[in-house]
Amino acid sequence: MRLVLGVEGAGSSWTRDRNCDIVAYDRTRILLPFVGGEDEYVNASLIWEPSIGVASLPRYPWIAAQAPVPSTLHAFLSLLLVSPTSPASTTPLPPPSLIIQLTPLVEGSRQKCHPYFPHAVGETLGVPGPRGEKGVWVRLVGKEKKDGRRTSQLLVGWDGEPLGRQVTHGTIPSSRAYQS
């Protein structure tokens, strides 16, 4: 049996990936719809929960995304506000409402992930939109640390829209995503 996996759609975007050897396959790549019919690139893939054989239990979609670099920060945050699509799904997906960060922002002295939300509660980070698109903002509204886990409550919205969408950001104890 021969398995062929294409990365043609992401091929021109390798310069916008944190790791050029980790790419999203065309058949599961997340596409973000934007003005003018263009898709803004984000290195993210659709993953469906496996079926456990019980028809009454729905399978939920998950999105696995590479941490943003400065040039993809707008696309990464927009992923939380739009209904993304993927060739692996016949219908638009709901915007994600949970982010689990598996890598630290900084490891040693090397930045591993571009910061994508503010550090202090009440602060707002604004990200201008590319090519005349609306900017995105993210506000840290609360955070707590318990049993080695850090959970942050975020509001994410489009510029000019005062009410944001609530998103939960979490780390897992083994991730070392936050040392503070």
C-alpha atoms as one frame of an Amber mdcrd trajectory, in Angstrom:
protein
   0.000   0.000   0.000   1.311   3.440  -0.928   0.273   6.533   0.994   0.673
   9.924  -0.664   0.291  13.051   1.435   0.446  16.417  -0.288   1.706  19.680
   1.132   1.362  21.717  -2.051  -1.030  24.263  -0.536   1.323  24.953   2.344
   4.446  24.799   0.215   4.775  28.524  -0.422   4.097  29.202   3.251   7.077
  27.363   4.710   8.823  30.675   5.348   5.945  31.562   7.696   6.226  28.405
   9.804   8.085  28.209  13.088   9.574  24.879  11.984   9.933  24.432   8.223
   9.939  20.642   8.563   6.497  20.534  10.239   3.817  21.342   7.686   0.072
  20.899   7.489  -1.058  18.288   4.966  -3.398  19.590   2.266  -6.152  17.107
   3.104  -6.460  18.274   6.733  -5.103  21.842   6.590  -7.225  24.570   8.178
  -8.307  27.331   5.803  -9.335  30.753   7.065 -11.774  32.688   4.861 -10.965
  36.377   4.443 -11.872  39.427   2.379 -11.413  38.995  -1.363 -11.742  35.214
  -1.159  -8.096  34.796  -0.143  -7.162  32.346   2.578  -4.824  33.631   5.259
  -2.228  31.018   6.152  -1.994  29.374   9.537  -0.108  26.120  10.151  -3.014
  24.172  11.596  -4.640  20.815  10.927  -8.042  19.322  11.659  -8.090  16.262
  13.907 -11.289  14.340  14.569 -11.780  12.475  17.838 -11.743   8.751  17.137
 -15.066   6.953  17.094 -15.548   4.650  20.059 -18.365   2.755  18.374 -21.263
   4.417  20.194 -23.473   6.168  17.645 -25.083   8.442  20.262 -21.720   9.983
  21.202 -20.641  12.681  18.742 -17.077  12.991  17.475 -15.641  16.450  18.069
 -13.132  18.264  15.889  -9.853  19.544  17.324  -7.388  21.882  15.689  -3.676
  21.303  16.154  -1.770  24.494  15.351   1.864  25.442  15.312   2.695  28.369
  17.588   2.576  31.679  15.739   5.508  33.671  14.458   5.101  37.469  14.221
   3.972  37.317  10.573   1.213  34.779  11.338  -0.042  36.236  14.626  -3.105
  37.831  12.967  -4.067  34.545  11.291  -3.538  32.572  14.512  -5.798  34.895
  16.537  -8.340  35.081  13.687  -8.660  31.314  13.958 -10.457  31.998  17.266
 -13.030  34.300  15.607 -14.062  32.674  12.333 -15.526  29.363  11.269 -12.534
  27.695   9.653 -12.878  25.051   6.954 -10.805  22.059   5.973 -10.858  19.540
   3.138 -11.259  16.951   5.928 -14.685  18.340   6.923 -17.816  18.810   4.845
 -19.082  21.690   7.004 -17.476  24.787   8.552 -16.081  24.172  12.007 -16.987
  26.175  15.091 -14.316  28.655  16.190 -12.114  27.047  18.865 -12.819  28.109
  22.440  -9.878  26.340  24.097  -6.131  26.589  23.496  -3.769  24.125  25.165
  -0.189  25.356  24.920   2.304  22.504  24.828   5.531  24.459  24.427   6.939
  27.263  26.553   7.160  30.789  25.167  10.883  30.776  25.978  13.075  27.749
  26.585  16.519  28.538  27.920  17.281  31.799  26.137  15.552  30.831  22.867
  12.102  32.154  22.034   9.951  29.151  21.115   6.648  30.925  20.576   5.681
  34.493  19.769   3.592  35.843  22.674  -0.029  35.874  21.542  -1.762  37.388
  24.558  -0.808  39.906  27.274   0.923  38.895  30.499  -0.967  41.150  32.933
  -4.686  40.865  33.691  -6.592  43.751  32.117  -4.042  44.395  29.343  -5.021
  44.210  25.680  -2.778  43.245  22.770  -3.728  44.654  19.370  -2.619  43.030
  16.119  -3.132  44.993  12.881  -4.658  43.164   9.952  -2.661  42.481   6.778
  -3.731  43.888   3.399  -6.327  46.240   4.853  -8.176  43.537   6.812  -9.588
  44.214  10.269  -7.166  43.977  13.139  -7.617  41.585  16.041  -7.339  42.247
  19.751  -6.900  39.881  22.700  -7.368  40.811  26.368  -6.298  38.814  29.407
  -9.281  38.937  31.792  -8.156  36.411  34.381  -5.602  33.779  35.234  -4.978
  31.190  37.902  -2.343  28.599  38.666  -3.288  25.334  40.340  -1.526  21.975
  40.572   1.127  23.037  38.065  -1.457  24.148  35.502  -2.013  27.707  34.406
  -5.409  28.662  33.062  -6.059  32.069  31.499  -9.362  33.564  30.440  -9.093
  35.639  27.271 -11.413  37.837  25.268 -10.639  37.949  21.537 -12.324  40.289
  19.059 -12.098  42.282  15.855 -11.005  45.934  15.946 -14.000  48.205  16.416
 -16.061  45.500  18.121 -16.012  46.077  21.902 -17.419  42.679  22.882 -15.038
  39.818  22.381 -15.428  36.077  22.329 -14.295  34.176  25.426 -11.454  31.713
  24.952  -9.741  29.621  27.613  -5.977  29.151  27.406  -4.355  26.389  29.410
  -1.065  24.672  29.986  -0.424  21.189  31.240   1.986  20.477  34.120   4.527
  18.676  31.972   4.617  21.387  29.309   6.702  23.953  31.218   4.814  26.519
  29.136   5.041  28.949  32.026   7.731  28.969  34.650   6.443  32.041  36.517
